[in-house]
């Protein structure tokens, strides 16, 4: 799951995969703006076959939170 998330983050945010990891968040990834956030949500939903609740979409603010929230949907 982690590699898929990194790949999606890289593609949507146009950042090399090697620059992304546990530390990545809206705070320290320059291209992670509101428009790219929604693109990221759509890409994650399509890749993992889930539909995030509105409150979870707002919480997807970092790699760690994406992993945590996504794991709830994949149980």
N, CA, C and O atoms as a Tripos MOL2 file, in Angstrom:
@<TRIPOS>MOLECULE
protein
  300   299    75     0     0
PROTEIN
NO_CHARGES

@<TRIPOS>ATOM
      1 N           0.8150   -1.1920    0.0000 N.3       1 UNK1
      2 CA          0.0000    0.0000    0.0000 C.3       1 UNK1
      3 C           0.8640    1.2620    0.0000 C.2       1 UNK1
      4 O           0.5470    2.2280   -0.6940 O.2       1 UNK1
      5 N           1.9470    1.2600    0.7700 N.am      2 UNK2
      6 CA          2.7900    2.4500    0.8780 C.3       2 UNK2
      7 C           3.3790    2.8520   -0.4700 C.2       2 UNK2
      8 O           3.4030    4.0350   -0.8110 O.2       2 UNK2
      9 N           3.8510    1.8750   -1.2320 N.am      3 UNK3
     10 CA          4.4490    2.1830   -2.5360 C.3       3 UNK3
     11 C           3.4170    2.7810   -3.4850 C.2       3 UNK3
     12 O           3.7310    3.6890   -4.2540 O.2       3 UNK3
     13 N           2.1830    2.2720   -3.4330 N.am      4 UNK4
     14 CA          1.1210    2.8160   -4.2810 C.3       4 UNK4
     15 C           0.8080    4.2560   -3.8940 C.2       4 UNK4
     16 O           0.6150    5.1100   -4.7600 O.2       4 UNK4
     17 N           0.7560    4.5230   -2.5920 N.am      5 UNK5
     18 CA          0.4760    5.8840   -2.1190 C.3       5 UNK5
     19 C           1.5740    6.8330   -2.5760 C.2       5 UNK5
     20 O           1.2890    7.9250   -3.0660 O.2       5 UNK5
     21 N           2.8230    6.4210   -2.4170 N.am      6 UNK6
     22 CA          3.9550    7.2570   -2.8430 C.3       6 UNK6
     23 C           3.8720    7.5320   -4.3390 C.2       6 UNK6
     24 O           4.0920    8.6610   -4.7750 O.2       6 UNK6
     25 N           3.5590    6.5140   -5.1210 N.am      7 UNK7
     26 CA          3.4560    6.6850   -6.5700 C.3       7 UNK7
     27 C           2.3520    7.6840   -6.9180 C.2       7 UNK7
     28 O           2.5440    8.5440   -7.7770 O.2       7 UNK7
     29 N           1.2120    7.5760   -6.2640 N.am      8 UNK8
     30 CA          0.1030    8.5020   -6.5070 C.3       8 UNK8
     31 C           0.4900    9.9160   -6.0940 C.2       8 UNK8
     32 O           0.2590   10.8650   -6.8430 O.2       8 UNK8
     33 N           1.0750   10.0640   -4.9150 N.am      9 UNK9
     34 CA          1.5380   11.3830   -4.4700 C.3       9 UNK9
     35 C           2.5010   11.9840   -5.4840 C.2       9 UNK9
     36 O           2.3900   13.1580   -5.8350 O.2       9 UNK9
     37 N           3.4330   11.1870   -5.9470 N.am     10 UNK10
     38 CA          4.4280   11.6390   -6.9160 C.3      10 UNK10
     39 C           3.7750   12.1020   -8.2120 C.2      10 UNK10
     40 O           4.1060   13.1650   -8.7380 O.2      10 UNK10
     41 N           2.8480   11.3000   -8.7220 N.am     11 UNK11
     42 CA          2.1900   11.6420   -9.9850 C.3      11 UNK11
     43 C           1.3290   12.8930   -9.8660 C.2      11 UNK11
     44 O           1.3970   13.7770  -10.7190 O.2      11 UNK11
     45 N           0.5310   12.9710   -8.8260 N.am     12 UNK12
     46 CA         -0.3920   14.0990   -8.6650 C.3      12 UNK12
     47 C           0.3560   15.3830   -8.3270 C.2      12 UNK12
     48 O           0.0550   16.4440   -8.8730 O.2      12 UNK12
     49 N           1.3230   15.2880   -7.4330 N.am     13 UNK13
     50 CA          2.0210   16.4800   -6.9510 C.3      13 UNK13
     51 C           3.2530   16.8310   -7.7750 C.2      13 UNK13
     52 O           3.9020   17.8510   -7.5390 O.2      13 UNK13
     53 N           3.5690   15.9730   -8.7450 N.am     14 UNK14
     54 CA          4.7230   16.1840   -9.6260 C.3      14 UNK14
     55 C           6.0130   16.3660   -8.8290 C.2      14 UNK14
     56 O           6.7690   17.3160   -9.0290 O.2      14 UNK14
     57 N           6.2300   15.4230   -7.9240 N.am     15 UNK15
     58 CA          7.4090   15.4060   -7.0640 C.3      15 UNK15
     59 C           8.0530   14.0320   -7.2210 C.2      15 UNK15
     60 O           7.3400   13.0300   -7.2620 O.2      15 UNK15
     61 N           9.3900   13.9560   -7.3110 N.am     16 UNK16
     62 CA         10.0390   12.6440   -7.4210 C.3      16 UNK16
     63 C           9.6790   11.7470   -6.2330 C.2      16 UNK16
     64 O           9.5880   12.2090   -5.0960 O.2      16 UNK16
     65 N           9.4790   10.4710   -6.5170 N.am     17 UNK17
     66 CA          9.1280    9.5210   -5.4570 C.3      17 UNK17
     67 C          10.1700    9.5040   -4.3490 C.2      17 UNK17
     68 O           9.8380    9.2950   -3.1810 O.2      17 UNK17
     69 N          11.4220    9.7220   -4.7120 N.am     18 UNK18
     70 CA         12.5000    9.6920   -3.7180 C.3      18 UNK18
     71 C          12.4070   10.8530   -2.7270 C.2      18 UNK18
     72 O          13.0170   10.8060   -1.6600 O.2      18 UNK18
     73 N          11.6460   11.8960   -3.0740 N.am     19 UNK19
     74 CA         11.4740   13.0460   -2.1760 C.3      19 UNK19
     75 C          10.2860   12.8770   -1.2310 C.2      19 UNK19
     76 O          10.0250   13.7480   -0.4010 O.2      19 UNK19
     77 N           9.5700   11.7680   -1.3510 N.am     20 UNK20
     78 CA          8.3600   11.5540   -0.5620 C.3      20 UNK20
     79 C           8.5440   10.4020    0.4120 C.2      20 UNK20
     80 O           9.3020    9.4690    0.1490 O.2      20 UNK20
     81 N           7.8480   10.4720    1.5350 N.am     21 UNK21
     82 CA          7.9030    9.3950    2.5170 C.3      21 UNK21
     83 C           7.0940    9.7410    3.7450 C.2      21 UNK21
     84 O           6.1700   10.5520    3.6830 O.2      21 UNK21
     85 N           7.4380    9.1290    4.8550 N.am     22 UNK22
     86 CA          6.7090    9.3070    6.1130 C.3      22 UNK22
     87 C           6.5460   10.7740    6.5080 C.2      22 UNK22
     88 O           5.5590   11.1390    7.1470 O.2      22 UNK22
     89 N           7.4900   11.5950    6.1400 N.am     23 UNK23
     90 CA          7.4980   13.0030    6.5340 C.3      23 UNK23
     91 C           6.6250   13.8900    5.6480 C.2      23 UNK23
     92 O           6.3640   15.0380    6.0090 O.2      23 UNK23
     93 N           6.1780   13.3980    4.5200 N.am     24 UNK24
     94 CA          5.4940   14.2280    3.5240 C.3      24 UNK24
     95 C           4.1130   14.6720    4.0010 C.2      24 UNK24
     96 O           3.3210   13.8800    4.5110 O.2      24 UNK24
     97 N           3.8490   15.9860    3.8130 N.am     25 UNK25
     98 CA          2.5560   16.5420    4.2110 C.3      25 UNK25
     99 C           2.2790   17.8140    3.4180 C.2      25 UNK25
    100 O           3.1180   18.2790    2.6460 O.2      25 UNK25
    101 N           1.0910   18.3650    3.6210 N.am     26 UNK26
    102 CA          0.7360   19.6220    2.9610 C.3      26 UNK26
    103 C           1.6840   20.7430    3.3730 C.2      26 UNK26
    104 O           1.8820   21.7010    2.6240 O.2      26 UNK26
    105 N           2.2610   20.6270    4.5440 N.am     27 UNK27
    106 CA          3.1460   21.6640    5.0690 C.3      27 UNK27
    107 C           4.4730   21.7170    4.3210 C.2      27 UNK27
    108 O           5.0060   22.8040    4.0970 O.2      27 UNK27
    109 N           5.0190   20.5570    3.9270 N.am     28 UNK28
    110 CA          6.3630   20.5550    3.3550 C.3      28 UNK28
    111 C           6.4570   20.0820    1.9030 C.2      28 UNK28
    112 O           7.5590   19.8910    1.3890 O.2      28 UNK28
    113 N           5.3150   19.8920    1.2390 N.am     29 UNK29
    114 CA          5.3260   19.5740   -0.1900 C.3      29 UNK29
    115 C           4.6630   20.7440   -0.9100 C.2      29 UNK29
    116 O           3.4500   20.9360   -0.8220 O.2      29 UNK29
    117 N           5.4720   21.5180   -1.6200 N.am     30 UNK30
    118 CA          5.0260   22.7880   -2.1960 C.3      30 UNK30
    119 C           3.8040   22.6640   -3.1060 C.2      30 UNK30
    120 O           2.9290   23.5290   -3.0770 O.2      30 UNK30
    121 N           3.7300   21.6220   -3.8990 N.am     31 UNK31
    122 CA          2.6290   21.4800   -4.8600 C.3      31 UNK31
    123 C           1.3420   20.9480   -4.2410 C.2      31 UNK31
    124 O           0.3480   20.7900   -4.9500 O.2      31 UNK31
    125 N           1.3320   20.6720   -2.9530 N.am     32 UNK32
    126 CA          0.1540   20.0880   -2.3030 C.3      32 UNK32
    127 C          -0.8140   21.2060   -1.9160 C.2      32 UNK32
    128 O          -0.9500   21.5490   -0.7410 O.2      32 UNK32
    129 N          -1.4780   21.7650   -2.9210 N.am     33 UNK33
    130 CA         -2.4680   22.8190   -2.7020 C.3      33 UNK33
    131 C          -3.8700   22.2140   -2.7240 C.2      33 UNK33
    132 O          -4.0180   20.9950   -2.8140 O.2      33 UNK33
    133 N          -4.8970   23.0570   -2.6420 N.am     34 UNK34
    134 CA         -6.2700   22.5420   -2.5520 C.3      34 UNK34
    135 C          -6.7100   21.8040   -3.8130 C.2      34 UNK34
    136 O          -7.4140   20.7980   -3.7270 O.2      34 UNK34
    137 N          -6.3060   22.2930   -4.9750 N.am     35 UNK35
    138 CA         -6.6820   21.6210   -6.2210 C.3      35 UNK35
    139 C          -6.0090   20.2490   -6.3120 C.2      35 UNK35
    140 O          -6.6620   19.2520   -6.6200 O.2      35 UNK35
    141 N          -4.7160   20.2050   -6.0440 N.am     36 UNK36
    142 CA         -4.0110   18.9200   -6.0870 C.3      36 UNK36
    143 C          -4.4810   17.9840   -4.9780 C.2      36 UNK36
    144 O          -4.4100   16.7640   -5.1210 O.2      36 UNK36
    145 N          -4.9580   18.5500   -3.8810 N.am     37 UNK37
    146 CA         -5.5040   17.7050   -2.8120 C.3      37 UNK37
    147 C          -6.7150   16.9330   -3.3340 C.2      37 UNK37
    148 O          -6.8440   15.7360   -3.0780 O.2      37 UNK37
    149 N          -7.5920   17.6040   -4.0540 N.am     38 UNK38
    150 CA         -8.7760   16.9300   -4.5970 C.3      38 UNK38
    151 C          -8.3890   15.9200   -5.6770 C.2      38 UNK38
    152 O          -8.9940   14.8520   -5.7710 O.2      38 UNK38
    153 N          -7.3880   16.2490   -6.4880 N.am     39 UNK39
    154 CA         -6.8950   15.2860   -7.4800 C.3      39 UNK39
    155 C          -6.3250   14.0530   -6.7790 C.2      39 UNK39
    156 O          -6.5050   12.9230   -7.2350 O.2      39 UNK39
    157 N          -5.6450   14.2880   -5.6790 N.am     40 UNK40
    158 CA         -5.0740   13.1980   -4.8880 C.3      40 UNK40
    159 C          -6.1800   12.3010   -4.3270 C.2      40 UNK40
    160 O          -6.0720   11.0750   -4.3660 O.2      40 UNK40
    161 N          -7.2320   12.9150   -3.8110 N.am     41 UNK41
    162 CA         -8.3650   12.1540   -3.2740 C.3      41 UNK41
    163 C          -8.9650   11.2590   -4.3550 C.2      41 UNK41
    164 O          -9.2050   10.0740   -4.1240 O.2      41 UNK41
    165 N          -9.2060   11.8270   -5.5320 N.am     42 UNK42
    166 CA         -9.7910   11.0620   -6.6390 C.3      42 UNK42
    167 C          -8.8660    9.9150   -7.0390 C.2      42 UNK42
    168 O          -9.3250    8.7920   -7.2490 O.2      42 UNK42
    169 N          -7.5750   10.1920   -7.1430 N.am     43 UNK43
    170 CA         -6.6130    9.1560   -7.5390 C.3      43 UNK43
    171 C          -6.5640    8.0260   -6.5080 C.2      43 UNK43
    172 O          -6.5040    6.8540   -6.8790 O.2      43 UNK43
    173 N          -6.5900    8.3670   -5.2300 N.am     44 UNK44
    174 CA         -6.5800    7.3460   -4.1750 C.3      44 UNK44
    175 C          -7.8590    6.5120   -4.2140 C.2      44 UNK44
    176 O          -7.8150    5.2900   -4.0810 O.2      44 UNK44
    177 N          -8.9930    7.1790   -4.3970 N.am     45 UNK45
    178 CA        -10.2670    6.4590   -4.4670 C.3      45 UNK45
    179 C         -10.2840    5.4920   -5.6470 C.2      45 UNK45
    180 O         -10.7400    4.3560   -5.5190 O.2      45 UNK45
    181 N          -9.7900    5.9430   -6.7850 N.am     46 UNK46
    182 CA         -9.7720    5.0820   -7.9700 C.3      46 UNK46
    183 C          -8.8140    3.9070   -7.7980 C.2      46 UNK46
    184 O          -9.1590    2.7720   -8.1300 O.2      46 UNK46
    185 N          -7.6310    4.1670   -7.2870 N.am     47 UNK47
    186 CA         -6.6220    3.1120   -7.1360 C.3      47 UNK47
    187 C          -7.0480    2.0450   -6.1310 C.2      47 UNK47
    188 O          -6.8490    0.8520   -6.3610 O.2      47 UNK47
    189 N          -7.6330    2.4780   -5.0200 N.am     48 UNK48
    190 CA         -7.9440    1.5390   -3.9480 C.3      48 UNK48
    191 C          -9.4170    1.1250   -3.9040 C.2      48 UNK48
    192 O          -9.8090    0.3290   -3.0520 O.2      48 UNK48
    193 N         -10.2300    1.6570   -4.8120 N.am     49 UNK49
    194 CA        -11.6350    1.2590   -4.8800 C.3      49 UNK49
    195 C         -12.4430    1.6460   -3.6540 C.2      49 UNK49
    196 O         -13.2910    0.8840   -3.1900 O.2      49 UNK49
    197 N         -12.1710    2.8410   -3.1320 N.am     50 UNK50
    198 CA        -12.8860    3.3260   -1.9520 C.3      50 UNK50
    199 C         -13.5630    4.6550   -2.2750 C.2      50 UNK50
    200 O         -13.2970    5.2690   -3.3080 O.2      50 UNK50
    201 N         -14.4430    5.0860   -1.3730 N.am     51 UNK51
    202 CA        -15.0810    6.4010   -1.4700 C.3      51 UNK51
    203 C         -14.9660    7.0340   -0.0920 C.2      51 UNK51
    204 O         -15.6450    6.6180    0.8470 O.2      51 UNK51
    205 N         -14.1000    8.0500    0.0290 N.am     52 UNK52
    206 CA        -13.8620    8.6890    1.3190 C.3      52 UNK52
    207 C         -15.0600    9.5230    1.7590 C.2      52 UNK52
    208 O         -15.7290   10.1500    0.9370 O.2      52 UNK52
    209 N         -15.3230    9.5230    3.0570 N.am     53 UNK53
    210 CA        -16.3160   10.4220    3.6420 C.3      53 UNK53
    211 C         -15.7320   11.8310    3.6260 C.2      53 UNK53
    212 O         -14.5130   12.0050    3.6320 O.2      53 UNK53
    213 N         -16.6090   12.8330    3.6070 N.am     54 UNK54
    214 CA        -16.1550   14.2250    3.5550 C.3      54 UNK54
    215 C         -15.1780   14.5610    4.6730 C.2      54 UNK54
    216 O         -14.1660   15.2220    4.4380 O.2      54 UNK54
    217 N         -15.4760   14.1100    5.8900 N.am     55 UNK55
    218 CA        -14.5970   14.4360    7.0160 C.3      55 UNK55
    219 C         -13.2220   13.7870    6.8630 C.2      55 UNK55
    220 O         -12.2250   14.3390    7.3260 O.2      55 UNK55
    221 N         -13.1600   12.6280    6.2200 N.am     56 UNK56
    222 CA        -11.8720   11.9800    5.9940 C.3      56 UNK56
    223 C         -11.0770   12.6970    4.9100 C.2      56 UNK56
    224 O          -9.8510   12.7710    4.9870 O.2      56 UNK56
    225 N         -11.7620   13.2220    3.9040 N.am     57 UNK57
    226 CA        -11.0770   13.9690    2.8430 C.3      57 UNK57
    227 C         -10.3090   15.1370    3.4430 C.2      57 UNK57
    228 O          -9.1820   15.4200    3.0350 O.2      57 UNK57
    229 N         -10.9080   15.8060    4.3990 N.am     58 UNK58
    230 CA        -10.2550   16.9430    5.0500 C.3      58 UNK58
    231 C          -9.0400   16.5190    5.8650 C.2      58 UNK58
    232 O          -8.1110   17.3060    6.0520 O.2      58 UNK58
    233 N          -9.0410   15.2830    6.3480 N.am     59 UNK59
    234 CA         -7.9530   14.7880    7.1930 C.3      59 UNK59
    235 C          -6.7710   14.2140    6.4130 C.2      59 UNK59
    236 O          -5.7240   13.9480    7.0050 O.2      59 UNK59
    237 N          -6.9070   14.0210    5.1210 N.am     60 UNK60
    238 CA         -5.8340   13.4180    4.3140 C.3      60 UNK60
    239 C          -4.7210   14.4380    4.0530 C.2      60 UNK60
    240 O          -4.4680   14.8080    2.9060 O.2      60 UNK60
    241 N          -4.0660   14.8850    5.1120 N.am     61 UNK61
    242 CA         -3.1130   15.9840    5.0190 C.3      61 UNK61
    243 C          -1.6490   15.5680    5.0400 C.2      61 UNK61
    244 O          -0.7590   16.4140    4.9570 O.2      61 UNK61
    245 N          -1.4000   14.2800    5.1500 N.am     62 UNK62
    246 CA         -0.0150   13.8100    5.1710 C.3      62 UNK62
    247 C           0.0260   12.3500    4.7360 C.2      62 UNK62
    248 O          -0.9980   11.6690    4.6950 O.2      62 UNK62
    249 N           1.2130   11.8910    4.4160 N.am     63 UNK63
    250 CA          1.3970   10.4860    4.0460 C.3      63 UNK63
    251 C           0.9100    9.5770    5.1740 C.2      63 UNK63
    252 O           0.2040    8.6000    4.9280 O.2      63 UNK63
    253 N           1.2910    9.9020    6.4170 N.am     64 UNK64
    254 CA          0.9020    9.0760    7.5580 C.3      64 UNK64
    255 C          -0.6150    9.0220    7.7140 C.2      64 UNK64
    256 O          -1.1800    7.9540    7.9510 O.2      64 UNK64
    257 N          -1.2740   10.1720    7.5810 N.am     65 UNK65
    258 CA         -2.7310   10.1970    7.7190 C.3      65 UNK65
    259 C          -3.4180    9.4810    6.5640 C.2      65 UNK65
    260 O          -4.4440    8.8290    6.7640 O.2      65 UNK65
    261 N          -2.8710    9.5930    5.3700 N.am     66 UNK66
    262 CA         -3.4350    8.8650    4.2250 C.3      66 UNK66
    263 C          -3.3850    7.3690    4.5080 C.2      66 UNK66
    264 O          -4.3750    6.6640    4.3130 O.2      66 UNK66
    265 N          -2.2310    6.8820    4.9670 N.am     67 UNK67
    266 CA         -2.0920    5.4550    5.2950 C.3      67 UNK67
    267 C          -3.0940    5.0330    6.3610 C.2      67 UNK67
    268 O          -3.7600    4.0070    6.2260 O.2      67 UNK67
    269 N          -3.1960    5.8260    7.4130 N.am     68 UNK68
    270 CA         -4.0760    5.4970    8.5280 C.3      68 UNK68
    271 C          -5.5410    5.4640    8.0910 C.2      68 UNK68
    272 O          -6.2520    4.4990    8.3690 O.2      68 UNK68
    273 N          -5.9880    6.5130    7.4110 N.am     69 UNK69
    274 CA         -7.3920    6.6010    6.9950 C.3      69 UNK69
    275 C          -7.7050    5.5490    5.9450 C.2      69 UNK69
    276 O          -8.7560    4.9100    6.0000 O.2      69 UNK69
    277 N          -6.8150    5.3660    4.9990 N.am     70 UNK70
    278 CA         -7.0360    4.3680    3.9520 C.3      70 UNK70
    279 C          -7.1360    2.9620    4.5460 C.2      70 UNK70
    280 O          -7.9330    2.1470    4.0830 O.2      70 UNK70
    281 N          -6.3380    2.6810    5.5580 N.am     71 UNK71
    282 CA         -6.3770    1.3510    6.1790 C.3      71 UNK71
    283 C          -7.7420    1.0640    6.8040 C.2      71 UNK71
    284 O          -8.1610   -0.0920    6.8570 O.2      71 UNK71
    285 N          -8.4390    2.0990    7.2790 N.am     72 UNK72
    286 CA         -9.7870    1.9040    7.8350 C.3      72 UNK72
    287 C         -10.7620    1.4480    6.7510 C.2      72 UNK72
    288 O         -11.6710    0.6630    7.0200 O.2      72 UNK72
    289 N         -10.5730    1.9370    5.5420 N.am     73 UNK73
    290 CA        -11.4710    1.5990    4.4370 C.3      73 UNK73
    291 C         -11.1510    0.2330    3.8310 C.2      73 UNK73
    292 O         -12.0080   -0.3840    3.1990 O.2      73 UNK73
    293 N          -9.9410   -0.2290    4.0200 N.am     74 UNK74
    294 CA         -9.5150   -1.4750    3.3850 C.3      74 UNK74
    295 C          -9.6340   -2.6890    4.2980 C.2      74 UNK74
    296 O          -9.1930   -3.7780    3.9300 O.2      74 UNK74
    297 N         -10.2150   -2.5270    5.4670 N.am     75 UNK75
    298 CA        -10.3770   -3.6570    6.3980 C.3      75 UNK75
    299 C         -11.3900   -4.6380    5.8800 C.2      75 UNK75
    300 O         -11.6580   -5.6500    6.5280 O.2      75 UNK75
@<TRIPOS>BOND
     1     1     2 1
     2     2     3 1
     3     3     4 2
     4     3     5 am
     5     5     6 1
     6     6     7 1
     7     7     8 2
     8     7     9 am
     9     9    10 1
    10    10    11 1
    11    11    12 2
    12    11    13 am
    13    13    14 1
    14    14    15 1
    15    15    16 2
    16    15    17 am
    17    17    18 1
    18    18    19 1
    19    19    20 2
    20    19    21 am
    21    21    22 1
    22    22    23 1
    23    23    24 2
    24    23    25 am
    25    25    26 1
    26    26    27 1
    27    27    28 2
    28    27    29 am
    29    29    30 1
    30    30    31 1
    31    31    32 2
    32    31    33 am
    33    33    34 1
    34    34    35 1
    35    35    36 2
    36    35    37 am
    37    37    38 1
    38    38    39 1
    39    39    40 2
    40    39    41 am
    41    41    42 1
    42    42    43 1
    43    43    44 2
    44    43    45 am
    45    45    46 1
    46    46    47 1
    47    47    48 2
    48    47    49 am
    49    49    50 1
    50    50    51 1
    51    51    52 2
    52    51    53 am
    53    53    54 1
    54    54    55 1
    55    55    56 2
    56    55    57 am
    57    57    58 1
    58    58    59 1
    59    59    60 2
    60    59    61 am
    61    61    62 1
    62    62    63 1
    63    63    64 2
    64    63    65 am
    65    65    66 1
    66    66    67 1
    67    67    68 2
    68    67    69 am
    69    69    70 1
    70    70    71 1
    71    71    72 2
    72    71    73 am
    73    73    74 1
    74    74    75 1
    75    75    76 2
    76    75    77 am
    77    77    78 1
    78    78    79 1
    79    79    80 2
    80    79    81 am
    81    81    82 1
    82    82    83 1
    83    83    84 2
    84    83    85 am
    85    85    86 1
    86    86    87 1
    87    87    88 2
    88    87    89 am
    89    89    90 1
    90    90    91 1
    91    91    92 2
    92    91    93 am
    93    93    94 1
    94    94    95 1
    95    95    96 2
    96    95    97 am
    97    97    98 1
    98    98    99 1
    99    99   100 2
   100    99   101 am
   101   101   102 1
   102   102   103 1
   103   103   104 2
   104   103   105 am
   105   105   106 1
   106   106   107 1
   107   107   108 2
   108   107   109 am
   109   109   110 1
   110   110   111 1
   111   111   112 2
   112   111   113 am
   113   113   114 1
   114   114   115 1
   115   115   116 2
   116   115   117 am
   117   117   118 1
   118   118   119 1
   119   119   120 2
   120   119   121 am
   121   121   122 1
   122   122   123 1
   123   123   124 2
   124   123   125 am
   125   125   126 1
   126   126   127 1
   127   127   128 2
   128   127   129 am
   129   129   130 1
   130   130   131 1
   131   131   132 2
   132   131   133 am
   133   133   134 1
   134   134   135 1
   135   135   136 2
   136   135   137 am
   137   137   138 1
   138   138   139 1
   139   139   140 2
   140   139   141 am
   141   141   142 1
   142   142   143 1
   143   143   144 2
   144   143   145 am
   145   145   146 1
   146   146   147 1
   147   147   148 2
   148   147   149 am
   149   149   150 1
   150   150   151 1
   151   151   152 2
   152   151   153 am
   153   153   154 1
   154   154   155 1
   155   155   156 2
   156   155   157 am
   157   157   158 1
   158   158   159 1
   159   159   160 2
   160   159   161 am
   161   161   162 1
   162   162   163 1
   163   163   164 2
   164   163   165 am
   165   165   166 1
   166   166   167 1
   167   167   168 2
   168   167   169 am
   169   169   170 1
   170   170   171 1
   171   171   172 2
   172   171   173 am
   173   173   174 1
   174   174   175 1
   175   175   176 2
   176   175   177 am
   177   177   178 1
   178   178   179 1
   179   179   180 2
   180   179   181 am
   181   181   182 1
   182   182   183 1
   183   183   184 2
   184   183   185 am
   185   185   186 1
   186   186   187 1
   187   187   188 2
   188   187   189 am
   189   189   190 1
   190   190   191 1
   191   191   192 2
   192   191   193 am
   193   193   194 1
   194   194   195 1
   195   195   196 2
   196   195   197 am
   197   197   198 1
   198   198   199 1
   199   199   200 2
   200   199   201 am
   201   201   202 1
   202   202   203 1
   203   203   204 2
   204   203   205 am
   205   205   206 1
   206   206   207 1
   207   207   208 2
   208   207   209 am
   209   209   210 1
   210   210   211 1
   211   211   212 2
   212   211   213 am
   213   213   214 1
   214   214   215 1
   215   215   216 2
   216   215   217 am
   217   217   218 1
   218   218   219 1
   219   219   220 2
   220   219   221 am
   221   221   222 1
   222   222   223 1
   223   223   224 2
   224   223   225 am
   225   225   226 1
   226   226   227 1
   227   227   228 2
   228   227   229 am
   229   229   230 1
   230   230   231 1
   231   231   232 2
   232   231   233 am
   233   233   234 1
   234   234   235 1
   235   235   236 2
   236   235   237 am
   237   237   238 1
   238   238   239 1
   239   239   240 2
   240   239   241 am
   241   241   242 1
   242   242   243 1
   243   243   244 2
   244   243   245 am
   245   245   246 1
   246   246   247 1
   247   247   248 2
   248   247   249 am
   249   249   250 1
   250   250   251 1
   251   251   252 2
   252   251   253 am
   253   253   254 1
   254   254   255 1
   255   255   256 2
   256   255   257 am
   257   257   258 1
   258   258   259 1
   259   259   260 2
   260   259   261 am
   261   261   262 1
   262   262   263 1
   263   263   264 2
   264   263   265 am
   265   265   266 1
   266   266   267 1
   267   267   268 2
   268   267   269 am
   269   269   270 1
   270   270   271 1
   271   271   272 2
   272   271   273 am
   273   273   274 1
   274   274   275 1
   275   275   276 2
   276   275   277 am
   277   277   278 1
   278   278   279 1
   279   279   280 2
   280   279   281 am
   281   281   282 1
   282   282   283 1
   283   283   284 2
   284   283   285 am
   285   285   286 1
   286   286   287 1
   287   287   288 2
   288   287   289 am
   289   289   290 1
   290   290   291 1
   291   291   292 2
   292   291   293 am
   293   293   294 1
   294   294   295 1
   295   295   296 2
   296   295   297 am
   297   297   298 1
   298   298   299 1
   299   299   300 2
@<TRIPOS>SUBSTRUCTURE
     1 UNK1         2 RESIDUE 1 A UNK
     2 UNK2         6 RESIDUE 1 A UNK
     3 UNK3        10 RESIDUE 1 A UNK
     4 UNK4        14 RESIDUE 1 A UNK
     5 UNK5        18 RESIDUE 1 A UNK
     6 UNK6        22 RESIDUE 1 A UNK
     7 UNK7        26 RESIDUE 1 A UNK
     8 UNK8        30 RESIDUE 1 A UNK
     9 UNK9        34 RESIDUE 1 A UNK
    10 UNK10       38 RESIDUE 1 A UNK
    11 UNK11       42 RESIDUE 1 A UNK
    12 UNK12       46 RESIDUE 1 A UNK
    13 UNK13       50 RESIDUE 1 A UNK
    14 UNK14       54 RESIDUE 1 A UNK
    15 UNK15       58 RESIDUE 1 A UNK
    16 UNK16       62 RESIDUE 1 A UNK
    17 UNK17       66 RESIDUE 1 A UNK
    18 UNK18       70 RESIDUE 1 A UNK
    19 UNK19       74 RESIDUE 1 A UNK
    20 UNK20       78 RESIDUE 1 A UNK
    21 UNK21       82 RESIDUE 1 A UNK
    22 UNK22       86 RESIDUE 1 A UNK
    23 UNK23       90 RESIDUE 1 A UNK
    24 UNK24       94 RESIDUE 1 A UNK
    25 UNK25       98 RESIDUE 1 A UNK
    26 UNK26      102 RESIDUE 1 A UNK
    27 UNK27      106 RESIDUE 1 A UNK
    28 UNK28      110 RESIDUE 1 A UNK
    29 UNK29      114 RESIDUE 1 A UNK
    30 UNK30      118 RESIDUE 1 A UNK
    31 UNK31      122 RESIDUE 1 A UNK
    32 UNK32      126 RESIDUE 1 A UNK
    33 UNK33      130 RESIDUE 1 A UNK
    34 UNK34      134 RESIDUE 1 A UNK
    35 UNK35      138 RESIDUE 1 A UNK
    36 UNK36      142 RESIDUE 1 A UNK
    37 UNK37      146 RESIDUE 1 A UNK
    38 UNK38      150 RESIDUE 1 A UNK
    39 UNK39      154 RESIDUE 1 A UNK
    40 UNK40      158 RESIDUE 1 A UNK
    41 UNK41      162 RESIDUE 1 A UNK
    42 UNK42      166 RESIDUE 1 A UNK
    43 UNK43      170 RESIDUE 1 A UNK
    44 UNK44      174 RESIDUE 1 A UNK
    45 UNK45      178 RESIDUE 1 A UNK
    46 UNK46      182 RESIDUE 1 A UNK
    47 UNK47      186 RESIDUE 1 A UNK
    48 UNK48      190 RESIDUE 1 A UNK
    49 UNK49      194 RESIDUE 1 A UNK
    50 UNK50      198 RESIDUE 1 A UNK
    51 UNK51      202 RESIDUE 1 A UNK
    52 UNK52      206 RESIDUE 1 A UNK
    53 UNK53      210 RESIDUE 1 A UNK
    54 UNK54      214 RESIDUE 1 A UNK
    55 UNK55      218 RESIDUE 1 A UNK
    56 UNK56      222 RESIDUE 1 A UNK
    57 UNK57      226 RESIDUE 1 A UNK
    58 UNK58      230 RESIDUE 1 A UNK
    59 UNK59      234 RESIDUE 1 A UNK
    60 UNK60      238 RESIDUE 1 A UNK
    61 UNK61      242 RESIDUE 1 A UNK
    62 UNK62      246 RESIDUE 1 A UNK
    63 UNK63      250 RESIDUE 1 A UNK
    64 UNK64      254 RESIDUE 1 A UNK
    65 UNK65      258 RESIDUE 1 A UNK
    66 UNK66      262 RESIDUE 1 A UNK
    67 UNK67      266 RESIDUE 1 A UNK
    68 UNK68      270 RESIDUE 1 A UNK
    69 UNK69      274 RESIDUE 1 A UNK
    70 UNK70      278 RESIDUE 1 A UNK
    71 UNK71      282 RESIDUE 1 A UNK
    72 UNK72      286 RESIDUE 1 A UNK
    73 UNK73      290 RESIDUE 1 A UNK
    74 UNK74      294 RESIDUE 1 A UNK
    75 UNK75      298 RESIDUE 1 A UNK
